[in-house]
Amino acid sequence: MPRNQFERMMFALMTVFVTVHAYVFYSLYVVNGATFTATTGETHVLDAIHAMGGVAVLGKAVPIWAVILIEFILAYGLEILVGSPCSFKLACKMFDMRETHPVIFETAIICTTVAIMCPTMSFLAAILYYPYQYMDFNILTLLANWLKLVCYNFPFAFFSQLFFIQPLIRTCFKAVFRKNAMAEAKA
């Protein structure tokens, strides 16, 4: 779908922008919301996060916008350097791009991207959100937290990427870059 390096970077930027917001919401509200409200006694998750002074990242409380920014930078770098190149290569090993229906090939790319990005980003999240303020660092606790995050995140990642995020991004990408391609063809 993206034809050159600029388009690949823009596609990754669009994907990561939507994905990071979805995952931060999922992580804060769905996965940890009940814990936050129970800990602080607040009735709403956002009020609980404010009562805690923010979200603990590397043992320090930071606002939600900082969490989004940190995860965006990590996810975009990882997507550009590892996720996209490796997922395309793996999909090409499974299917011949010229003989496979584009929907099947794109689905293979999405699935391999999730298989690469979910465990990797979950590992980074296990490091970032490790409960440093409550306990000393322990590698076994880190690995247990990582496994827990993968178990929480993988189903959400798979279904949200396959049925919501990627179709949305591909539609938006085609709308923006098809207009650019048509304008270049007329010139």
HUPE-V296984 format. One record per residue. N is the residue number from 1. RES is the residue in one small letter. SS is DSSP state (@ for helix, = for strand, . for the rest). Layout:
N;RES;SS
N;RES;SS
This chain:
1;m;.
2;p;.
3;r;.
4;n;.
5;q;@
6;f;@
7;e;@
8;r;@
9;m;@
10;m;@
11;f;@
12;a;@
13;l;@
14;m;@
15;t;@
16;v;@
17;f;@
18;v;@
19;t;@
20;v;@
21;h;@
22;a;@
23;y;@
24;v;@
25;f;@
26;y;@
27;s;@
28;l;@
29;y;@
30;v;@
31;v;@
32;n;.
33;g;@
34;a;@
35;t;@
36;f;@
37;t;@
38;a;@
39;t;@
40;t;@
41;g;.
42;e;.
43;t;.
44;h;.
45;v;@
46;l;@
47;d;@
48;a;@
49;i;@
50;h;@
51;a;@
52;m;.
53;g;.
54;g;.
55;v;=
56;a;=
57;v;=
58;l;.
59;g;.
60;k;=
61;a;=
62;v;=
63;p;.
64;i;@
65;w;@
66;a;@
67;v;@
68;i;@
69;l;@
70;i;@
71;e;@
72;f;@
73;i;@
74;l;@
75;a;@
76;y;@
77;g;@
78;l;@
79;e;@
80;i;@
81;l;@
82;v;@
83;g;@
84;s;@
85;p;@
86;c;@
87;s;@
88;f;@
89;k;@
90;l;@
91;a;@
92;c;@
93;k;@
94;m;@
95;f;.
96;d;.
97;m;.
98;r;.
99;e;.
100;t;.
101;h;.
102;p;@
103;v;@
104;i;@
105;f;@
106;e;@
107;t;@
108;a;@
109;i;@
110;i;@
111;c;@
112;t;@
113;t;@
114;v;@
115;a;@
116;i;@
117;m;@
118;c;@
119;p;@
120;t;@
121;m;@
122;s;@
123;f;@
124;l;@
125;a;@
126;a;@
127;i;@
128;l;@
129;y;.
130;y;.
131;p;.
132;y;.
133;q;.
134;y;.
135;m;.
136;d;.
137;f;.
138;n;.
139;i;@
140;l;@
141;t;@
142;l;@
143;l;@
144;a;@
145;n;@
146;w;@
147;l;@
148;k;@
149;l;@
150;v;@
151;c;@
152;y;@
153;n;@
154;f;@
155;p;@
156;f;@
157;a;@
158;f;@
159;f;@
160;s;@
161;q;@
162;l;@
163;f;@
164;f;@
165;i;@
166;q;@
167;p;@
168;l;@
169;i;@
170;r;@
171;t;@
172;c;@
173;f;@
174;k;@
175;a;@
176;v;@
177;f;@
178;r;@
179;k;@
180;n;@
181;a;@
182;m;@
183;a;@
184;e;@
185;a;@
186;k;@
187;a;.
